[in-house]
Amino acid sequence: MKQFRLTHPFISATGALLLAVIAFVSGVTAVSLLSNVGAPAETAIAATAAFPAPLVLDPNTLLAKAAVVYDPTTGRILYAKNSQTPLPLASLTKLMTATTVLTYNSGNPSVTISPDELLQGGDAGDLGFQAGDTILLSNLLQMGLIASSNNAMQAAASTLGPEYLETMKKTADSLGLSDMQFYNPTGLDMSTTTAGAYGSAYDMARLAAYFSENYPQYFDLTTQSHVSIPDGNHTLTAAATAVPLENIPGLIGAKTGYTDLAGGNLVAVFDIEVGHPLVAVVLGSTEDGRFSDMQTLIQVARAQTSSL
């Protein structure tokens, strides 16, 4: 969305009056409209979430604490429930880790799994990883995104150096996702009170849209039922975590997340029509409810296409 900055006194006054009239007609406060004038692009775009969204759905229908349906083509929020409230991200964090790793790595280096990375991954040896394994970065990302392997994503993050969390935050800020916070690259809970990462449903929707557009070779793979990667003399195979969504027509990709603090999280990118993707996010649902919540959002979006 192109932003216009009011600079001349007369233009500013006229613009303010016009905004006030628009606000009166639409029911949006003049203060909220004027707060966008001259704001940075990220701030102005984020503020559009406060505008009335065209999709009609009772928030109580969803188990999720927060949800959003976002149109990356127009930058519009089509549905919002607490969409800008920061919440634990669980394994949705892996989308930011993958984005950062792909941004700062050139080529496809081999990564040797260290004992420390297995421990930091929260479940040493999950899906069969062993210390000393040497695995291509691209294969680690596949296992981390499709099967949500914590060990795989922890090892991938190691390619960024010891300051990988600072690099992830830098990447988030560069994308206008300045409210995101990271304490590990997997989203695992740090303790009973502190999550591994925090962000809003709106931020996750924009991140998923960015990742899907810029790294489709990875995001598209998340629709498959399982993943297999070579690991030295054997092959690691794991089931995909987004399998309950695999039969949804037009599904482009999805990422799941679940921890005690986060509850059930899910982000999905799907075509509402050919070449017109939408992004839906649910945060703070239940382990099973995240899938029913997502199906509800997608069904509503399809049923109310004429409102988009």
KEKE-3310 file (N, C-alpha, C; in steps of 0.2 Angstrom, whole numbers, plus 5000, padded with zeros to 4 digits):
npx = (5004:5003:5010:5005:5012:5008:5013:5012:5005:4992:4988:4989:4979:4968:4968:4967:4954:4947:4950:4943:4930:4929:4931:4920:4909:4913:4914:4926:4937:4943:4956:4962:4964:4971:4983:4990:4996:5010:5017:5029:5030:5028:5022:5010:5004:5002:4992:4981:4974:4965:4954:4937:4934:4930:4925:4913:4912:4908:4918:4918:4916:4928:4941:4953:4964:4968:4967:4968:4964:4973:4976:4989:4990:4984:4986:4977:4967:4956:4949:4949:4954:4959:4971:4983:4989:5003:5008:5013:5023:5027:5031:5029:5039:5049:5048:5053:5066:5070:5068:5078:5090:5090:5092:5104:5113:5123:5122:5122:5127:5135:5130:5136:5130:5130:5133:5129:5119:5109:5105:5101:5090:5080:5074:5084:5091:5079:5068:5078:5090:5108:5123:5136:5131:5131:5123:5115:5111:5099:5091:5090:5082:5070:5066:5064:5054:5043:5042:5043:5055:5064:5078:5083:5081:5087:5101:5101:5100:5113:5121:5121:5130:5136:5128:5114:5101:5101:5102:5091:5081:5085:5082:5068:5065:5068:5059:5048:5042:5043:5038:5041:5049:5063:5069:5074:5078:5068:5055:5052:5046:5054:5053:5041:5035:5040:5040:5047:5047:5039:5025:5013:4997:4995:5008:5013:5006:5010:5023:5023:5017:5028:5038:5032:5031:5045:5052:5046:5050:5052:5041:5030:5033:5028:5015:5015:5014:5024:5042:5058:5075:5092:5105:5120:5124:5111:5093:5083:5066:5050:5034:5023:5018:5007:4997:4982:4977:4979:4970:4963:4957:4967:4977:4992:5003:5008:5011:5014:5012:5015:5015:5015:5013:5010:4999:4988:4994:4994:4997:4992:4993:4983:4975:4962:4957:4963:4980:4978:4982:4978:4982:4980:4979:4980:4981:4985:4975:4969:4977:4970:4960:4966:4966:4953:4949:4956:4951:4938:4940:4945:4934:4925:4931:4930:4917:4912:4918:4914:4914:4927)
npy = (4994:5011:5025:5041:5056:5070:5086:5100:5115:5119:5108:5098:5102:5101:5088:5082:5086:5079:5066:5066:5067:5055:5046:5049:5044:5030:5025:5024:5031:5048:5050:5038:5036:5048:5045:5037:5045:5050:5040:5027:5014:5000:5003:5010:5000:4990:4996:4995:4984:4988:4992:4989:4972:4962:4949:4939:4932:4925:4928:4919:4907:4902:4892:4897:4909:4920:4926:4927:4932:4936:4945:4945:4950:4962:4968:4968:4966:4953:4946:4947:4942:4947:4950:4957:4954:4950:4933:4917:4908:4895:4881:4889:4898:4892:4896:4909:4906:4898:4908:4917:4909:4906:4918:4923:4913:4907:4896:4878:4872:4859:4852:4848:4839:4843:4837:4847:4855:4845:4844:4857:4857:4852:4839:4827:4819:4818:4811:4803:4809:4811:4814:4820:4817:4822:4833:4840:4858:4861:4850:4849:4860:4856:4845:4852:4861:4853:4841:4847:4846:4849:4847:4848:4861:4868:4864:4870:4883:4885:4888:4902:4907:4910:4921:4919:4922:4936:4939:4933:4942:4954:4951:4950:4963:4969:4966:4972:4967:4970:4968:4955:4943:4933:4918:4906:4896:4887:4888:4881:4880:4890:4889:4886:4897:4906:4908:4901:4910:4925:4933:4941:4936:4943:4947:4934:4930:4939:4936:4922:4924:4931:4921:4911:4917:4920:4908:4897:4884:4877:4880:4874:4861:4858:4853:4839:4822:4816:4816:4813:4812:4810:4804:4802:4785:4781:4784:4797:4797:4805:4809:4822:4836:4844:4836:4834:4845:4842:4838:4850:4860:4869:4872:4879:4879:4875:4877:4870:4872:4868:4870:4869:4882:4889:4882:4876:4881:4887:4890:4894:4894:4898:4896:4907:4909:4905:4910:4919:4921:4918:4921:4912:4912:4904:4906:4900:4890:4873:4857:4849:4858:4868:4864:4862:4875:4882:4876:4881:4895:4895:4890:4900:4910:4906:4904:4917:4924:4934:4946:4950)
npz = (5000:4995:5004:5008:5012:5022:5020:5017:5025:5022:5014:5024:5033:5025:5022:5035:5038:5028:5031:5044:5040:5032:5043:5051:5042:5041:5054:5060:5071:5070:5076:5075:5061:5058:5064:5056:5046:5038:5044:5046:5033:5039:5051:5047:5039:5048:5056:5048:5052:5062:5055:5049:5045:5031:5031:5040:5056:5071:5084:5095:5090:5087:5095:5097:5104:5097:5080:5062:5045:5031:5017:5006:4994:4993:5005:5015:5030:5032:5042:5059:5075:5090:5084:5084:5096:5105:5107:5113:5101:5098:5088:5076:5076:5069:5056:5055:5059:5048:5037:5041:5041:5027:5022:5026:5022:5009:4995:4999:5012:5021:5037:5052:5065:5082:5099:5108:5101:5100:5113:5115:5107:5113:5113:5113:5099:5092:5080:5076:5074:5077:5086:5077:5064:5047:5038:5024:5023:5017:5018:5032:5034:5028:5036:5048:5045:5039:5047:5059:5067:5081:5083:5070:5066:5076:5073:5060:5063:5069:5059:5058:5067:5084:5088:5084:5088:5089:5075:5070:5076:5070:5056:5058:5061:5050:5041:5046:5057:5071:5083:5087:5097:5102:5110:5108:5093:5090:5096:5107:5124:5136:5150:5163:5162:5153:5135:5120:5110:5104:5096:5086:5078:5067:5063:5061:5050:5040:5039:5035:5022:5016:5017:5009:4997:4994:4996:4990:4986:4998:5006:4999:5001:5013:5012:5010:5015:5022:5026:5020:5022:5017:5028:5030:5031:5031:5031:5036:5041:5043:5049:5042:5051:5047:5042:5044:5036:5023:5013:5010:4997:4986:4995:4999:5008:5025:5043:5058:5077:5094:5111:5129:5134:5123:5118:5104:5089:5072:5055:5038:5021:5007:4991:4987:4975:4959:4959:4968:4984:5001:5018:5033:5051:5067:5084:5100:5102:5104:5104:5094:5091:5084:5070:5067:5069:5059:5048:5049:5047:5033:5027:5029:5022:5009:5007:5008:4998:4989:4997:4998)
capx = (5000:5007:5009:5006:5014:5005:5018:5010:5000:4985:4986:4988:4973:4962:4968:4964:4946:4944:4950:4938:4924:4929:4930:4913:4905:4914:4913:4932:4939:4948:4962:4966:4966:4977:4989:4994:4998:5017:5020:5033:5026:5026:5017:5004:5001:4999:4986:4975:4971:4960:4948:4932:4936:4924:4923:4909:4913:4908:4925:4917:4916:4935:4944:4959:4964:4969:4966:4968:4965:4976:4977:4995:4990:4981:4988:4971:4965:4950:4946:4954:4952:4965:4976:4990:4991:5009:5007:5019:5023:5028:5035:5029:5045:5054:5047:5057:5072:5071:5069:5085:5095:5091:5094:5111:5117:5123:5124:5119:5132:5134:5130:5138:5126:5134:5129:5126:5113:5104:5102:5097:5084:5075:5073:5090:5090:5072:5067:5084:5097:5113:5129:5141:5128:5132:5117:5114:5106:5092:5088:5088:5076:5064:5064:5062:5047:5038:5041:5044:5060:5068:5085:5085:5080:5093:5107:5101:5102:5120:5125:5121:5135:5133:5123:5109:5095:5101:5101:5084:5078:5087:5078:5061:5064:5069:5052:5043:5039:5047:5036:5043:5054:5065:5073:5077:5076:5063:5049:5051:5045:5060:5051:5034:5032:5042:5040:5053:5046:5032:5023:5005:4994:4996:5015:5014:5003:5014:5030:5021:5016:5034:5041:5029:5033:5052:5055:5041:5053:5052:5035:5026:5034:5024:5009:5016:5012:5030:5048:5063:5081:5098:5109:5126:5123:5104:5088:5078:5059:5046:5027:5022:5013:5001:4993:4975:4975:4982:4965:4960:4958:4970:4982:4999:5008:5006:5016:5010:5015:5011:5018:5011:5012:5006:4993:4989:4995:4994:4997:4991:4993:4979:4972:4955:4956:4970:4984:4976:4983:4976:4985:4976:4983:4977:4986:4982:4969:4971:4981:4966:4956:4969:4964:4946:4948:4959:4946:4932:4942:4946:4927:4921:4934:4928:4909:4911:4922:4911:4915:4934)
capy = (5000:5017:5029:5048:5060:5077:5091:5108:5116:5119:5101:5094:5104:5098:5080:5080:5087:5074:5060:5066:5065:5047:5042:5049:5039:5023:5023:5024:5037:5052:5049:5032:5038:5053:5042:5034:5050:5051:5034:5022:5009:4995:5005:5011:4994:4986:4999:4993:4979:4991:4994:4984:4967:4960:4942:4939:4926:4926:4926:4914:4901:4899:4890:4901:4916:4925:4923:4932:4930:4941:4945:4948:4954:4969:4970:4969:4961:4951:4944:4948:4941:4949:4949:4960:4953:4945:4927:4912:4905:4888:4880:4894:4901:4889:4900:4915:4903:4896:4914:4920:4905:4906:4925:4924:4907:4906:4889:4873:4869:4853:4854:4843:4839:4843:4835:4853:4856:4840:4846:4863:4856:4850:4832:4825:4814:4818:4809:4799:4813:4809:4819:4818:4817:4828:4834:4847:4863:4861:4844:4851:4864:4852:4841:4857:4864:4848:4837:4851:4843:4854:4846:4850:4868:4870:4864:4875:4890:4886:4891:4909:4909:4911:4927:4918:4925:4943:4939:4932:4948:4959:4949:4951:4970:4972:4964:4976:4963:4973:4965:4948:4941:4926:4916:4901:4896:4882:4890:4877:4884:4890:4887:4885:4904:4909:4904:4902:4916:4928:4937:4941:4932:4947:4946:4928:4930:4943:4932:4916:4927:4932:4915:4907:4920:4920:4902:4892:4877:4874:4880:4870:4854:4856:4850:4832:4818:4814:4819:4808:4815:4806:4805:4797:4779:4779:4789:4798:4798:4807:4811:4829:4838:4847:4831:4835:4850:4840:4838:4856:4862:4876:4873:4880:4876:4876:4876:4869:4873:4867:4869:4870:4889:4892:4879:4874:4886:4885:4895:4891:4899:4894:4900:4908:4908:4904:4915:4924:4917:4921:4918:4912:4910:4904:4906:4899:4885:4867:4853:4847:4863:4872:4862:4864:4883:4884:4874:4886:4901:4894:4889:4906:4914:4903:4906:4925:4927:4941:4951:4951)
capz = (5000:4995:5009:5007:5018:5022:5022:5017:5030:5019:5012:5030:5036:5021:5023:5041:5037:5024:5035:5049:5036:5031:5049:5053:5038:5042:5061:5063:5074:5066:5079:5072:5054:5058:5067:5050:5042:5039:5048:5042:5030:5043:5056:5043:5036:5054:5058:5045:5056:5066:5051:5049:5040:5027:5033:5046:5059:5078:5087:5100:5086:5087:5101:5097:5107:5092:5073:5057:5038:5028:5010:5005:4987:4994:5012:5019:5035:5030:5048:5065:5082:5094:5079:5085:5103:5106:5111:5112:5094:5098:5082:5071:5076:5064:5049:5055:5059:5041:5034:5043:5038:5020:5020:5027:5019:5002:4994:5003:5016:5025:5044:5057:5071:5088:5105:5111:5097:5101:5119:5115:5103:5118:5113:5110:5095:5089:5073:5074:5073:5081:5086:5072:5058:5043:5034:5020:5026:5014:5021:5039:5034:5026:5042:5053:5043:5037:5053:5065:5071:5084:5082:5064:5066:5080:5069:5055:5066:5071:5053:5058:5072:5091:5089:5079:5090:5087:5068:5069:5077:5064:5051:5059:5061:5043:5038:5049:5062:5076:5090:5088:5102:5101:5115:5105:5086:5089:5099:5113:5130:5140:5156:5163:5162:5147:5129:5116:5105:5105:5091:5085:5072:5061:5061:5058:5043:5035:5038:5031:5016:5014:5016:5004:4990:4992:4997:4988:4986:5005:5009:4996:5003:5019:5011:5009:5021:5026:5024:5020:5020:5018:5034:5030:5028:5032:5029:5041:5039:5048:5046:5042:5056:5045:5038:5044:5031:5016:5008:5009:4991:4986:5001:4997:5013:5032:5048:5065:5083:5100:5117:5135:5135:5117:5115:5097:5084:5065:5049:5032:5015:5002:4986:4987:4968:4956:4959:4974:4990:5007:5024:5039:5057:5073:5090:5107:5101:5107:5099:5089:5089:5079:5064:5066:5069:5053:5043:5049:5043:5026:5024:5029:5017:5003:5007:5008:4993:4986:5001:4998)
cpx = (5004:5005:5010:5007:5011:5010:5016:5005:4993:4983:4985:4981:4967:4962:4965:4956:4943:4944:4945:4931:4923:4928:4923:4908:4906:4914:4920:4934:4944:4955:4966:4968:4972:4983:4993:4997:5006:5020:5024:5028:5023:5021:5010:5000:4998:4993:4980:4971:4965:4953:4943:4934:4930:4921:4919:4910:4913:4915:4924:4917:4923:4937:4950:4959:4965:4969:4966:4968:4967:4977:4983:4995:4988:4984:4982:4970:4958:4946:4951:4951:4959:4971:4983:4992:4997:5007:5013:5018:5024:5032:5034:5035:5050:5053:5052:5065:5074:5072:5076:5090:5096:5093:5101:5116:5117:5125:5120:5124:5130:5135:5132:5134:5131:5130:5125:5119:5108:5101:5098:5090:5078:5073:5079:5089:5083:5072:5074:5090:5102:5119:5134:5138:5130:5127:5117:5109:5099:5088:5086:5082:5070:5062:5061:5055:5042:5036:5041:5049:5064:5075:5087:5085:5086:5099:5107:5103:5109:5124:5125:5127:5131:5128:5116:5102:5095:5100:5094:5080:5079:5083:5071:5060:5064:5063:5046:5039:5043:5044:5038:5049:5056:5070:5076:5075:5070:5056:5047:5050:5052:5059:5044:5031:5034:5043:5046:5053:5039:5031:5015:5003:4995:5003:5016:5011:5007:5021:5028:5020:5023:5038:5039:5031:5040:5055:5050:5043:5052:5045:5030:5027:5030:5017:5009:5015:5018:5036:5053:5070:5087:5102:5115:5124:5115:5100:5084:5071:5055:5039:5027:5017:5007:4996:4985:4973:4976:4976:4961:4962:4962:4976:4989:5004:5005:5012:5012:5015:5011:5016:5013:5009:5008:5000:4994:4989:4996:4993:4996:4990:4989:4977:4965:4953:4963:4974:4983:4976:4980:4980:4980:4980:4979:4982:4982:4975:4971:4974:4977:4962:4959:4967:4957:4945:4951:4954:4940:4934:4943:4939:4924:4924:4931:4920:4908:4916:4920:4912:4923:4936)
cpy = (5006:5022:5036:5052:5068:5082:5098:5109:5116:5112:5097:5096:5101:5091:5078:5081:5081:5067:5060:5064:5057:5044:5043:5044:5032:5021:5022:5030:5041:5051:5043:5033:5042:5050:5039:5039:5051:5045:5030:5017:5003:4997:5006:5005:4990:4989:4998:4988:4981:4992:4988:4979:4964:4953:4942:4932:4928:4924:4920:4907:4898:4897:4895:4907:4921:4922:4929:4929:4936:4940:4949:4952:4961:4972:4971:4964:4959:4948:4945:4946:4942:4948:4952:4959:4948:4939:4922:4909:4898:4887:4884:4898:4899:4893:4906:4912:4902:4902:4917:4916:4905:4913:4926:4918:4907:4899:4884:4869:4863:4855:4848:4844:4838:4841:4841:4855:4852:4842:4852:4862:4853:4843:4829:4819:4813:4816:4805:4803:4811:4814:4816:4817:4823:4828:4840:4851:4862:4855:4845:4855:4861:4848:4846:4859:4858:4844:4840:4849:4849:4853:4849:4857:4871:4870:4869:4882:4891:4889:4899:4911:4909:4916:4926:4921:4933:4944:4938:4939:4954:4957:4951:4959:4973:4970:4968:4972:4964:4970:4958:4948:4934:4924:4909:4900:4891:4883:4886:4882:4884:4888:4887:4892:4908:4905:4905:4907:4918:4932:4937:4937:4936:4947:4940:4927:4933:4939:4926:4918:4928:4926:4911:4910:4919:4913:4896:4885:4873:4874:4875:4863:4852:4853:4842:4828:4816:4817:4814:4812:4810:4808:4800:4791:4776:4785:4790:4800:4800:4809:4819:4830:4842:4843:4832:4841:4848:4840:4844:4859:4869:4877:4873:4877:4878:4875:4876:4871:4871:4866:4870:4877:4891:4889:4877:4880:4883:4891:4891:4896:4895:4899:4901:4908:4907:4910:4921:4921:4921:4917:4918:4909:4910:4903:4904:4895:4879:4863:4851:4853:4868:4870:4863:4872:4885:4882:4879:4892:4901:4893:4896:4911:4912:4905:4913:4928:4934:4947:4953:4957)
cpz = (5000:5000:5007:5013:5017:5024:5022:5022:5028:5017:5018:5033:5032:5022:5029:5041:5033:5028:5041:5046:5035:5038:5052:5049:5040:5049:5064:5065:5070:5069:5076:5065:5054:5060:5062:5046:5043:5042:5043:5039:5034:5048:5053:5041:5043:5056:5055:5048:5060:5062:5050:5043:5037:5029:5040:5049:5067:5081:5092:5096:5086:5094:5102:5101:5102:5085:5068:5050:5035:5021:5008:4998:4989:5001:5017:5024:5033:5037:5053:5071:5086:5090:5080:5093:5103:5110:5109:5105:5093:5091:5076:5070:5071:5057:5049:5055:5052:5037:5035:5040:5031:5018:5021:5025:5012:5000:4998:5007:5019:5032:5048:5063:5078:5094:5108:5108:5098:5108:5119:5111:5107:5119:5110:5106:5092:5082:5071:5073:5079:5080:5081:5065:5054:5038:5030:5023:5023:5017:5029:5039:5032:5032:5047:5051:5042:5043:5059:5069:5074:5083:5076:5063:5070:5076:5063:5057:5068:5065:5053:5063:5079:5092:5085:5081:5088:5079:5066:5070:5072:5058:5052:5058:5054:5039:5041:5054:5069:5083:5091:5093:5101:5107:5113:5097:5085:5091:5105:5119:5134:5147:5157:5163:5156:5141:5125:5111:5106:5098:5090:5079:5066:5058:5058:5051:5038:5034:5034:5023:5012:5012:5010:4997:4989:4993:4996:4988:4993:5007:5006:4998:5010:5018:5010:5015:5025:5023:5025:5018:5022:5024:5034:5027:5029:5030:5035:5038:5044:5045:5047:5048:5054:5041:5038:5039:5024:5011:5007:5002:4991:4991:4997:5002:5020:5037:5055:5071:5089:5106:5123:5135:5129:5116:5108:5093:5077:5060:5043:5027:5010:4997:4987:4980:4965:4956:4964:4980:4996:5013:5030:5045:5063:5079:5096:5107:5105:5102:5093:5086:5084:5072:5062:5065:5062:5047:5043:5045:5036:5023:5024:5023:5010:5002:5006:5003:4990:4990:5001:4993)
residu = (MET:LYS:GLN:PHE:ARG:LEU:THR:HIS:PRO:PHE:ILE:SER:ALA:THR:GLY:ALA:LEU:LEU:LEU:ALA:VAL:ILE:ALA:PHE:VAL:SER:GLY:VAL:THR:ALA:VAL:SER:LEU:LEU:SER:ASN:VAL:GLY:ALA:PRO:ALA:GLU:THR:ALA:ILE:ALA:ALA:THR:ALA:ALA:PHE:PRO:ALA:PRO:LEU:VAL:LEU:ASP:PRO:ASN:THR:LEU:LEU:ALA:LYS:ALA:ALA:VAL:VAL:TYR:ASP:PRO:THR:THR:GLY:ARG:ILE:LEU:TYR:ALA:LYS:ASN:SER:GLN:THR:PRO:LEU:PRO:LEU:ALA:SER:LEU:THR:LYS:LEU:MET:THR:ALA:THR:THR:VAL:LEU:THR:TYR:ASN:SER:GLY:ASN:PRO:SER:VAL:THR:ILE:SER:PRO:ASP:GLU:LEU:LEU:GLN:GLY:GLY:ASP:ALA:GLY:ASP:LEU:GLY:PHE:GLN:ALA:GLY:ASP:THR:ILE:LEU:LEU:SER:ASN:LEU:LEU:GLN:MET:GLY:LEU:ILE:ALA:SER:SER:ASN:ASN:ALA:MET:GLN:ALA:ALA:ALA:SER:THR:LEU:GLY:PRO:GLU:TYR:LEU:GLU:THR:MET:LYS:LYS:THR:ALA:ASP:SER:LEU:GLY:LEU:SER:ASP:MET:GLN:PHE:TYR:ASN:PRO:THR:GLY:LEU:ASP:MET:SER:THR:THR:THR:ALA:GLY:ALA:TYR:GLY:SER:ALA:TYR:ASP:MET:ALA:ARG:LEU:ALA:ALA:TYR:PHE:SER:GLU:ASN:TYR:PRO:GLN:TYR:PHE:ASP:LEU:THR:THR:GLN:SER:HIS:VAL:SER:ILE:PRO:ASP:GLY:ASN:HIS:THR:LEU:THR:ALA:ALA:ALA:THR:ALA:VAL:PRO:LEU:GLU:ASN:ILE:PRO:GLY:LEU:ILE:GLY:ALA:LYS:THR:GLY:TYR:THR:ASP:LEU:ALA:GLY:GLY:ASN:LEU:VAL:ALA:VAL:PHE:ASP:ILE:GLU:VAL:GLY:HIS:PRO:LEU:VAL:ALA:VAL:VAL:LEU:GLY:SER:THR:GLU:ASP:GLY:ARG:PHE:SER:ASP:MET:GLN:THR:LEU:ILE:GLN:VAL:ALA:ARG:ALA:GLN:THR:SER:SER:LEU)
# end
